[in-house]
Structures are given as structure tokens and as C-alpha cells.
């Protein structure tokens, strides 16, 4: 009885063919997104901008990311607003500007983006780009924590534990937030 056995060398062409079709499909998806972005789709502009910012499926391209995210943010895309805040906070292809970071994070935070609520809290508690306001920062951390963000829970716990930034030390609150953060893998 003859057996059909694929040896590793005979698999190579098949693997190359599969990879080629995968790359071709990914390229056609990117082309579709690029066309949608040109047509003014805020979601497509956001997705391509995020890909350029993070190097997801493409080279990192900060100028391209800024352009696409700015267009999406102008159309009210909250995710794009948050990423613009991040670009301004870190000075990625723009002059670092905490006031602009606060502006964009606030827009996204008001729309419920937890990462922007968290990032905004970090700037507000330190007074970067705005007047320091620990009570407001704690409220933003709590909003992010309420959406399940363990980093926000951990920061709440730390601030309550140490009594930082003029927030009254509160061990029961610290324990509550730190245990929730730990349960989500952030200790």
C-alpha cells in the first residue's frame, strides 16, 4: 500500500502560496480602507492612522498617522481624538504640547474612551497642560476603572494608599482598588 507523505521540502511551496494569498488579502483590505479614507470615512481614517502610529501591518509613519487621525478627529471620531492626545503628549511628529494633549484627551474621555480618561487623569493630577486638579483626576481615574481598566484601578489604589497629590489617605479605598487591579492582573 502506497502512502502519501509530505516531507518538509515539499511543504515549502505550499506554505509560500498560503503566505502570498494571506498578504494579498491583507493588501486588498488596506487598499479598501485607503479608498474609504480618501472618501472621508472617519472610521477608515482612524484605522489607517492607528496602523501608521503603531506600525501595525505597515511601517511606523507618524506624519501619516497625524494627518489621518486629524481628519478622523475633525469628523468627531473619539478614538482618533484620544490618539491625537497621545501624539501631543509624547511629541510624536508634533511639538510636545500638554495643553493640546489635554484638549484631545478630554474630547475622547467625554465620549467614554477609557484609555483617554486614564491618560487625561495622569496629566490633570500633575498639572501638565492645565491647572493641577487632583479631585478631577480621581474622577477620571474612577470612570476609567468603572470600565474595567486595571491601570486606573491601580493608580486609584496608590493615590489613596499614599495620600498623594493632596488626596486624603484612605486605606479601605486603597485596598478596594488595589485588590480589583490585582484581580485583573495589575498588582
SEVEX-51325 format. One record per residue (C-alpha): residue in one letter; x negated, y negated, z negated; residue number from 1. Coordinates in pm, 1 decimal. Each point is the difference from the previous one (the first is absolute). Layout:
BEGIN
{resn: A&X: X&Y: Y&Z: Z&resi: NUM}
...
% end
This chain:
BEGIN
{resn: X&X: 0.0&Y: 0.0&Z: 0.0&resi: 1}
{resn: X&X: -146.8&Y: -335.1&Z: 102.9&resi: 2}
{resn: X&X: 4.6&Y: -283.7&Z: -244.3&resi: 3}
{resn: X&X: 1.6&Y: -366.5&Z: 84.2&resi: 4}
{resn: X&X: -248.3&Y: -180.2&Z: -217.3&resi: 5}
{resn: X&X: -75.2&Y: -370.4&Z: 15.6&resi: 6}
{resn: X&X: -354.7&Y: -59.8&Z: -95.8&resi: 7}
{resn: X&X: -108.9&Y: -343.8&Z: -125.3&resi: 8}
{resn: X&X: -158.1&Y: -99.1&Z: 335.7&resi: 9}
{resn: X&X: 322.0&Y: 82.4&Z: 184.7&resi: 10}
{resn: X&X: 198.7&Y: -220.8&Z: -242.4&resi: 11}
{resn: X&X: -203.8&Y: -311.6&Z: 72.9&resi: 12}
{resn: X&X: 181.0&Y: -95.4&Z: 325.2&resi: 13}
{resn: X&X: 337.6&Y: 54.0&Z: -166.3&resi: 14}
{resn: X&X: -96.2&Y: -216.0&Z: -298.4&resi: 15}
{resn: X&X: -127.9&Y: -273.2&Z: 233.2&resi: 16}
{resn: X&X: 324.9&Y: 9.5&Z: 194.2&resi: 17}
{resn: X&X: 207.6&Y: -28.5&Z: -318.0&resi: 18}
{resn: X&X: -211.7&Y: -292.1&Z: -121.9&resi: 19}
{resn: X&X: 28.7&Y: -170.5&Z: 339.5&resi: 20}
{resn: X&X: 381.3&Y: 21.5&Z: -4.2&resi: 21}
{resn: X&X: 9.5&Y: -120.4&Z: -361.2&resi: 22}
{resn: X&X: -213.2&Y: -304.1&Z: 87.4&resi: 23}
{resn: X&X: 206.8&Y: -62.3&Z: 312.4&resi: 24}
{resn: X&X: 322.6&Y: 7.8&Z: -204.9&resi: 25}
{resn: X&X: -149.8&Y: -232.5&Z: -262.0&resi: 26}
{resn: X&X: -115.4&Y: -237.2&Z: 274.4&resi: 27}
{resn: X&X: 344.5&Y: -10.0&Z: 157.8&resi: 28}
{resn: X&X: 154.5&Y: -77.3&Z: -340.7&resi: 29}
{resn: X&X: -250.4&Y: -284.9&Z: -49.6&resi: 30}
{resn: X&X: 80.0&Y: -127.6&Z: 350.5&resi: 31}
{resn: X&X: 371.6&Y: 6.4&Z: -78.8&resi: 32}
{resn: X&X: -64.6&Y: -192.6&Z: -323.2&resi: 33}
{resn: X&X: -219.8&Y: -249.4&Z: 184.7&resi: 34}
{resn: X&X: 274.6&Y: -59.4&Z: 255.6&resi: 35}
{resn: X&X: 260.3&Y: -40.4&Z: -275.7&resi: 36}
{resn: X&X: -231.6&Y: -242.8&Z: -180.9&resi: 37}
{resn: X&X: -37.5&Y: -205.6&Z: 320.3&resi: 38}
{resn: X&X: 378.0&Y: -7.6&Z: 26.2&resi: 39}
{resn: X&X: 16.3&Y: -150.4&Z: -349.5&resi: 40}
{resn: X&X: 81.1&Y: 301.4&Z: -218.5&resi: 41}
{resn: X&X: -99.8&Y: -99.7&Z: -352.5&resi: 42}
{resn: X&X: -21.0&Y: 365.9&Z: -104.0&resi: 43}
{resn: X&X: -234.4&Y: 86.4&Z: 288.9&resi: 44}
{resn: X&X: -211.2&Y: -309.9&Z: -70.1&resi: 45}
{resn: X&X: -20.5&Y: 105.1&Z: -365.6&resi: 46}
{resn: X&X: -94.4&Y: 361.0&Z: 78.8&resi: 47}
{resn: X&X: -268.1&Y: -99.0&Z: 249.4&resi: 48}
{resn: X&X: -126.0&Y: -277.0&Z: -228.9&resi: 49}
{resn: X&X: -27.5&Y: 242.9&Z: -289.9&resi: 50}
{resn: X&X: -182.7&Y: 249.7&Z: 224.6&resi: 51}
{resn: X&X: -248.5&Y: -271.1&Z: 102.6&resi: 52}
{resn: X&X: -46.4&Y: -106.0&Z: -362.9&resi: 53}
{resn: X&X: -63.8&Y: 350.9&Z: -130.2&resi: 54}
{resn: X&X: -162.9&Y: 158.4&Z: 306.3&resi: 55}
{resn: X&X: 281.8&Y: 252.6&Z: 24.2&resi: 56}
{resn: X&X: -33.1&Y: 160.7&Z: 342.8&resi: 57}
{resn: X&X: -207.6&Y: -291.5&Z: 124.0&resi: 58}
{resn: X&X: -305.4&Y: -203.7&Z: -88.3&resi: 59}
{resn: X&X: 41.9&Y: -250.2&Z: -282.5&resi: 60}
{resn: X&X: 90.8&Y: -328.3&Z: 167.1&resi: 61}
{resn: X&X: 66.5&Y: -278.8&Z: -250.2&resi: 62}
{resn: X&X: 72.4&Y: -272.9&Z: 257.7&resi: 63}
{resn: X&X: 248.9&Y: 228.2&Z: 176.7&resi: 64}
{resn: X&X: 154.4&Y: 98.8&Z: -332.3&resi: 65}
{resn: X&X: 38.5&Y: -362.7&Z: -104.4&resi: 66}
{resn: X&X: 161.4&Y: -94.0&Z: 331.4&resi: 67}
{resn: X&X: 249.3&Y: 288.1&Z: -2.9&resi: 68}
{resn: X&X: 82.5&Y: -29.8&Z: -370.1&resi: 69}
{resn: X&X: 51.6&Y: -376.7&Z: 34.6&resi: 70}
{resn: X&X: 248.2&Y: 59.6&Z: 282.6&resi: 71}
{resn: X&X: 187.9&Y: 263.6&Z: -201.0&resi: 72}
{resn: X&X: 0.4&Y: -219.7&Z: -312.0&resi: 73}
{resn: X&X: 140.0&Y: -290.1&Z: 203.8&resi: 74}
{resn: X&X: 291.8&Y: 232.2&Z: 76.3&resi: 75}
{resn: X&X: 45.7&Y: 71.8&Z: -371.5&resi: 76}
{resn: X&X: -165.6&Y: 343.5&Z: -22.0&resi: 77}
{resn: X&X: -72.2&Y: 40.5&Z: -373.3&resi: 78}
{resn: X&X: -270.9&Y: 262.4&Z: 46.4&resi: 79}
{resn: X&X: -187.6&Y: -232.0&Z: 235.7&resi: 80}
{resn: X&X: 34.3&Y: -282.9&Z: -251.8&resi: 81}
{resn: X&X: -161.0&Y: 215.4&Z: -267.0&resi: 82}
{resn: X&X: -289.1&Y: 100.1&Z: 223.8&resi: 83}
{resn: X&X: -60.4&Y: -363.7&Z: 92.8&resi: 84}
{resn: X&X: -19.7&Y: -69.8&Z: -373.7&resi: 85}
{resn: X&X: -263.0&Y: 271.1&Z: -27.3&resi: 86}
{resn: X&X: -199.4&Y: -143.4&Z: 290.2&resi: 87}
{resn: X&X: -0.9&Y: -344.7&Z: -161.7&resi: 88}
{resn: X&X: -84.9&Y: 139.0&Z: -342.6&resi: 89}
{resn: X&X: -296.9&Y: 195.7&Z: 133.9&resi: 90}
{resn: X&X: -107.4&Y: -245.0&Z: 270.5&resi: 91}
{resn: X&X: 37.8&Y: 251.2&Z: 285.0&resi: 92}
{resn: X&X: -49.4&Y: -201.6&Z: 320.5&resi: 93}
{resn: X&X: 136.0&Y: -306.7&Z: -178.2&resi: 94}
{resn: X&X: -150.0&Y: -231.0&Z: -257.2&resi: 95}
{resn: X&X: 81.1&Y: 145.7&Z: -341.1&resi: 96}
{resn: X&X: 293.8&Y: -203.6&Z: -124.9&resi: 97}
{resn: X&X: 175.0&Y: 107.3&Z: -318.5&resi: 98}
{resn: X&X: 280.1&Y: -256.1&Z: 42.2&resi: 99}
{resn: X&X: 89.4&Y: 149.4&Z: 339.9&resi: 100}
{resn: X&X: -30.5&Y: 348.7&Z: -147.4&resi: 101}
{resn: X&X: 246.9&Y: -98.3&Z: -274.3&resi: 102}
{resn: X&X: 234.3&Y: -148.1&Z: 261.5&resi: 103}
{resn: X&X: 8.8&Y: 316.7&Z: 212.9&resi: 104}
{resn: X&X: 6.1&Y: 241.6&Z: -294.2&resi: 105}
{resn: X&X: 293.3&Y: -193.9&Z: -150.0&resi: 106}
{resn: X&X: 202.4&Y: 29.1&Z: 320.5&resi: 107}
{resn: X&X: -61.8&Y: 374.9&Z: 13.7&resi: 108}
{resn: X&X: 48.4&Y: 42.1&Z: -376.9&resi: 109}
{resn: X&X: 335.8&Y: -178.0&Z: 17.3&resi: 110}
{resn: X&X: 98.5&Y: 251.0&Z: 270.1&resi: 111}
{resn: X&X: -82.2&Y: 287.5&Z: -239.0&resi: 112}
{resn: X&X: -339.9&Y: 115.7&Z: 129.2&resi: 113}
{resn: X&X: -154.5&Y: 157.5&Z: -311.7&resi: 114}
{resn: X&X: -362.1&Y: -33.6&Z: 112.0&resi: 115}
{resn: X&X: 56.2&Y: -373.2&Z: 54.0&resi: 116}
{resn: X&X: 166.0&Y: -31.8&Z: -340.1&resi: 117}
{resn: X&X: -304.8&Y: 165.2&Z: -152.7&resi: 118}
{resn: X&X: -251.1&Y: -209.4&Z: 195.4&resi: 119}
{resn: X&X: 191.9&Y: -321.1&Z: -71.4&resi: 120}
{resn: X&X: 0.2&Y: 82.3&Z: -371.8&resi: 121}
{resn: X&X: -377.6&Y: 40.8&Z: 7.2&resi: 122}
{resn: X&X: -49.2&Y: -346.0&Z: 147.8&resi: 123}
{resn: X&X: 263.2&Y: -170.3&Z: -215.2&resi: 124}
{resn: X&X: -135.2&Y: 143.2&Z: -326.0&resi: 125}
{resn: X&X: -348.0&Y: -133.3&Z: 83.2&resi: 126}
{resn: X&X: 119.8&Y: -329.4&Z: 145.2&resi: 127}
{resn: X&X: -154.5&Y: 62.5&Z: 341.1&resi: 128}
{resn: X&X: 175.4&Y: -209.1&Z: 262.1&resi: 129}
{resn: X&X: 255.8&Y: -122.1&Z: -250.8&resi: 130}
{resn: X&X: 33.1&Y: -100.9&Z: -361.9&resi: 131}
{resn: X&X: -59.6&Y: 291.5&Z: -234.6&resi: 132}
{resn: X&X: 331.1&Y: 132.7&Z: -124.4&resi: 133}
{resn: X&X: -36.7&Y: 324.2&Z: -196.4&resi: 134}
{resn: X&X: 373.9&Y: 33.3&Z: -67.2&resi: 135}
{resn: X&X: 78.5&Y: -22.7&Z: 372.3&resi: 136}
{resn: X&X: -280.4&Y: 244.5&Z: 77.2&resi: 137}
{resn: X&X: 137.3&Y: 249.8&Z: -250.7&resi: 138}
{resn: X&X: 342.4&Y: -29.3&Z: 163.7&resi: 139}
{resn: X&X: -156.4&Y: 82.1&Z: 340.3&resi: 140}
{resn: X&X: -190.8&Y: 293.6&Z: -148.9&resi: 141}
{resn: X&X: 326.9&Y: 126.1&Z: -150.0&resi: 142}
{resn: X&X: 176.4&Y: -23.1&Z: 338.0&resi: 143}
{resn: X&X: -277.6&Y: 198.9&Z: 164.6&resi: 144}
{resn: X&X: 0.0&Y: 251.7&Z: -286.8&resi: 145}
{resn: X&X: 378.8&Y: 38.8&Z: 28.0&resi: 146}
{resn: X&X: -60.4&Y: 117.6&Z: 357.0&resi: 147}
{resn: X&X: -236.6&Y: 268.0&Z: -127.9&resi: 148}
{resn: X&X: -338.1&Y: -166.1&Z: 58.3&resi: 149}
{resn: X&X: -238.5&Y: 160.1&Z: -251.3&resi: 150}
{resn: X&X: -263.5&Y: -275.9&Z: 34.8&resi: 151}
{resn: X&X: 257.0&Y: -256.7&Z: -115.2&resi: 152}
{resn: X&X: 97.4&Y: 223.2&Z: -292.1&resi: 153}
{resn: X&X: -364.9&Y: 33.8&Z: -100.3&resi: 154}
{resn: X&X: -56.6&Y: -375.9&Z: 17.1&resi: 155}
{resn: X&X: 307.0&Y: -64.4&Z: -213.8&resi: 156}
{resn: X&X: -129.1&Y: 251.0&Z: -252.8&resi: 157}
{resn: X&X: -347.3&Y: -155.9&Z: -7.8&resi: 158}
{resn: X&X: 127.4&Y: -354.8&Z: -39.7&resi: 159}
{resn: X&X: 235.7&Y: 102.7&Z: -281.9&resi: 160}
{resn: X&X: -269.1&Y: 211.2&Z: -165.8&resi: 161}
{resn: X&X: -268.1&Y: -271.2&Z: -2.6&resi: 162}
{resn: X&X: 228.4&Y: -301.0&Z: -21.3&resi: 163}
{resn: X&X: -175.4&Y: -156.0&Z: 298.3&resi: 164}
{resn: X&X: 91.8&Y: -327.2&Z: 172.3&resi: 165}
{resn: X&X: 192.5&Y: -127.1&Z: -299.5&resi: 166}
{resn: X&X: 247.9&Y: 288.1&Z: 11.3&resi: 167}
{resn: X&X: 80.3&Y: 119.8&Z: -350.0&resi: 168}
{resn: X&X: -161.0&Y: 331.6&Z: -86.0&resi: 169}
{resn: X&X: 268.3&Y: 268.4&Z: -6.1&resi: 170}
{resn: X&X: -114.3&Y: 357.8&Z: -58.2&resi: 171}
{resn: X&X: 340.9&Y: 167.0&Z: 54.7&resi: 172}
{resn: X&X: 34.4&Y: -174.1&Z: 341.1&resi: 173}
{resn: X&X: -359.7&Y: 87.4&Z: 81.0&resi: 174}
{resn: X&X: 60.9&Y: 365.6&Z: -83.3&resi: 175}
{resn: X&X: 319.1&Y: 7.3&Z: 207.5&resi: 176}
{resn: X&X: -166.1&Y: -141.8&Z: 311.6&resi: 177}
{resn: X&X: -327.6&Y: 189.1&Z: -35.2&resi: 178}
{resn: X&X: 179.3&Y: 333.0&Z: -45.5&resi: 179}
{resn: X&X: 214.2&Y: -68.9&Z: 309.3&resi: 180}
{resn: X&X: -312.3&Y: -88.0&Z: 198.1&resi: 181}
{resn: X&X: -175.1&Y: 314.5&Z: -121.2&resi: 182}
{resn: X&X: 300.1&Y: 212.1&Z: 96.1&resi: 183}
{resn: X&X: -42.8&Y: -134.4&Z: 353.7&resi: 184}
{resn: X&X: -372.7&Y: 74.2&Z: 2.8&resi: 185}
{resn: X&X: -136.5&Y: -340.2&Z: -99.3&resi: 186}
{resn: X&X: -160.7&Y: 6.6&Z: -340.8&resi: 187}
% end
